[in-house]
Amino acid sequence: MDFGWTPAQRAVHDRMRALGAEADGAAPDERMRVLARGGALGLPIARDLGGEGLDLVTTALAYEGLGAALRDGGVLLAAGAHLFGVALLLARVGTPAQQRAWLPRMASGDCMATVAATEAGAGSDVASVQARADRTPAGYRLTGEKRYVTWADRADVYFAIARDGGEGRPGGAPARGLTALLVPRAGADAADAPRVRPGAPLATAGLRGARLAPVSFCGCEVGPDALLGRAGAGLAVFQIAMTYERALILAFRLGAMERALGEAVRFAREREIGGQAIARHEAVAHRVAQMKLRLETSRLLIYRAAWELDQGHRGQAEAALAKWHAADSAVLFALDDLRLRGGAGYLEESGLPSAVDDALGGSIHSGTSDVLATVVARWLGL
């Protein structure tokens, strides 16, 4: 088992770290464009489809590099939803025609994608969604309301999950299960009422760069080429998307924790009380050591999940473990980082309260700890 990195992988990491620094210095509304220009939105996409053809382990390392320099966790979350939640799904289950139509534009950032699954009555339980995908002679009509959609007001296409209404089928009999559709924001009826209506970004406590907002699908008419996988098998398609997303969505958080750890070590060495560096106090040293432990265990689980997917394995349990542990570790890590500074850490100007809010958001999106624990328990046969 090799725990090292090749020179080529290191070069990718360093390039993405430099790109993250460039994005960090840009205006908030420009950061996604900087990431797109630097190739961060297509790293694991095949070369003949506009990407770099990287394996997922290397892609995770690249996003760790981004997170080490770019402090805007929200825009990195949105980039991950685009790449891991939609683009990789298309690369896995999309038809050749769908891949040719969408992936080059997704890889370049010319077309931004996002996941529209959560509803008022269907968050963790996606099988309970009430949005409808009714059959029509020309394809599907999508109607429903989605909540907490990342990059909602700037997305060009939405990966939507809806209940297969069956309208237009012989006898009007509904199909069982859910249907997954790739819904463009603009379409033939764009001159009339918009068929996709994103709301204003929500005032979230953290991850504001992710621009979470509701989205209304107002009888959107899409053709049969919008269907991902089989009609009625949308839950399986969604699980594939979530496996990729859970495995990789917090890879950037590794870089953020590495950066914060370095800052914490320097602070503990330089901050003196009574003429002695606080690092000499065992309680302080142990707190920083626990931060290191959380970083390294999160790193191992994320790279293990990426490796499983690279090997062609299902990786559902590994992805759930990675996201579960990394998200919970990031929250504890951010709290320890704040407590280390005492009262100064509680000031907004320190940036640490915002880091706590960002980390808390990471414990909710892509599956809460309880949801992920259920995935792992079922994998164990419980």
Sequence and secondary structure as in RCSB ss.txt:
>XXXX:A:sequence
MDFGWTPAQRAVHDRMRALGAEADGAAPDERMRVLARGGALGLPIARDLGGEGLDLVTTALAYEGLGAALRDGGV
LLAAGAHLFGVALLLARVGTPAQQRAWLPRMASGDCMATVAATEAGAGSDVASVQARADRTPAGYRLTGEKRYVT
WADRADVYFAIARDGGEGRPGGAPARGLTALLVPRAGADAADAPRVRPGAPLATAGLRGARLAPVSFCGCEVGPD
ALLGRAGAGLAVFQIAMTYERALILAFRLGAMERALGEAVRFAREREIGGQAIARHEAVAHRVAQMKLRLETSRL
LIYRAAWELDQGHRGQAEAALAKWHAADSAVLFALDDLRLRGGAGYLEESGLPSAVDDALGGSIHSGTSDVLATV
VARWLGL
>XXXX:A:secstr
      HHHHHHHHHHHHHHHHHHTS GGGHHHHHHHTTTTSTTS GGGTS    HHHHHHHHHHHHHH   HHH
HHHHHIIIIIIIHHHHHHS HHHHHHHHHHHHHTSS EEEE  BTTBSS GGG   EEEEETTEEEEEEEEEEET
TTTT SEEEEEEEE  TTSGGG   SSEEEEEEESS TTTTSS SEEE      SS GGG  EEEEEEEEEE GG
GEESSTTBHHHHHHHHHHHHHHHTTHHHHHHHHHHHHHHHHHHHH EETTEEGGGSHHHHHHHHHHHHHHHHHHH
HHHHHHHHHHTT   HHHHHHHHHHHHHHHHHHHHHHHHHHGGGGGSGGGSHHHHHHHHHHHTTTT  HHHHHHH
HHHHTT 
